Amino acid sequence: MSLFIKIVVGIVAFFALLLAALYLEQQQIHRADLKACSTLTPQQVRDAVISDVTRRDSRGFSRFQLKPENVYVGLDDIQIGAGSAFAPFRISAEPDREHFAMMGCSDLDRIEYAKN
């Protein structure tokens, strides 16, 4: 077999192993989320959102210099599904704009945000 073919086969095998590892990691995270959602409470979701939004280095909210009392997350609006949680909230700096927090149940520090 020529050297070129050996290199190509090696590269393909490397990427196949890399993709398999990424897939297995995602499956592990998904299983952990499914297990954790059964015990997650709306209060835990609310506390995680408020804690993350009020951090000084928070991606989208640090410019507002928010304190916990500046963030409103209604407990009745929080939705906890089979593998994730969803929490709409408002901040005092933009009272007319609704923001949305989405997170996996097993790691409440992995929060993604969207705004309406």
C-alpha positions in Angstrom: 0.0 0.0 0.0 1.3 3.4 -0.9 2.2 5.9 1.8 -0.5 8.3 0.6 -3.2 5.7 1.1 -1.9 4.9 4.6 -2.0 8.5 5.5 -5.6 8.9 4.2 -6.8 5.8 6.0 -5.1 7.1 9.2 -6.8 10.5 8.9 -10.2 8.9 8.2 -9.8 6.5 11.2 -8.8 9.4 13.4 -11.9 11.4 12.5 -14.1 8.4 12.9 -12.8 7.9 16.4 -13.2 11.5 17.2 -16.8 11.5 16.1 -17.5 8.4 18.0 -16.1 9.9 21.2 -18.2 13.1 20.7 -21.3 11.0 20.1 -20.7 8.9 23.3 -20.1 12.1 25.3 -23.4 13.6 24.1 -25.2 10.3 25.0 -23.7 10.4 28.5 -24.8 14.0 29.0 -28.3 13.2 27.7 -28.7 10.2 30.1 -27.5 12.4 33.0 -30.1 15.0 32.0 -32.9 12.5 31.9 -31.9 11.2 35.3 -31.6 14.6 36.9 -34.8 16.1 35.5 -36.9 13.8 37.6 -35.6 15.4 40.8 -35.1 19.0 39.6 -37.4 21.6 41.2 -38.5 25.0 39.8 -36.8 26.7 42.7 -33.4 25.2 41.7 -34.0 26.4 38.1 -34.9 29.9 39.3 -31.9 30.1 41.6 -29.5 28.9 38.8 -30.8 31.5 36.4 -30.6 34.3 38.9 -27.1 33.3 39.9 -25.9 33.1 36.3 -27.5 36.4 35.2 -26.2 38.3 38.1 -22.6 37.1 37.7 -20.1 40.0 36.9 -18.8 38.1 33.9 -22.2 37.0 32.6 -22.1 37.1 28.8 -25.2 39.1 27.9 -26.2 40.6 31.2 -23.0 42.0 32.9 -23.5 45.4 31.3 -26.7 45.8 33.5 -24.8 45.1 36.8 -27.8 43.2 38.0 -28.5 42.1 41.6 -30.8 39.2 42.4 -33.7 41.5 43.1 -33.4 42.9 39.6 -34.3 39.5 38.0 -37.9 38.1 38.0 -38.3 34.4 37.3 -41.9 33.2 37.9 -41.9 29.8 39.4 -45.2 29.0 37.6 -43.7 29.8 34.2 -40.7 27.3 34.6 -41.0 24.2 32.5 -39.0 21.1 33.3 -39.1 18.5 30.6 -37.6 15.0 30.3 -34.1 16.2 29.6 -34.1 20.0 29.9 -35.5 23.0 31.7 -36.9 26.3 30.3 -37.4 29.5 32.3 -38.8 32.8 31.0 -37.6 35.8 33.0 -37.4 39.6 33.0 -34.8 42.0 34.2 -35.5 45.4 35.7 -33.2 47.1 33.1 -35.5 45.9 30.3 -38.9 45.3 31.9 -40.8 45.0 28.5 -38.4 42.4 27.1 -38.8 38.7 28.0 -35.7 36.6 28.1 -35.5 32.8 28.1 -33.1 30.5 29.8 -32.6 26.9 28.6 -30.5 24.3 30.4 -29.9 20.7 30.8 -31.0 19.3 34.1 -27.7 17.7 35.1 -25.6 20.8 34.8 -27.3 24.0 35.8 -24.2 26.0 34.9 -24.7 25.2 31.2 -27.4 27.9 30.5 -28.2 29.2 27.1 -30.2 32.4 26.6 -32.5 33.9 24.1 -34.6 37.0 24.1 -38.0 38.0 22.7 
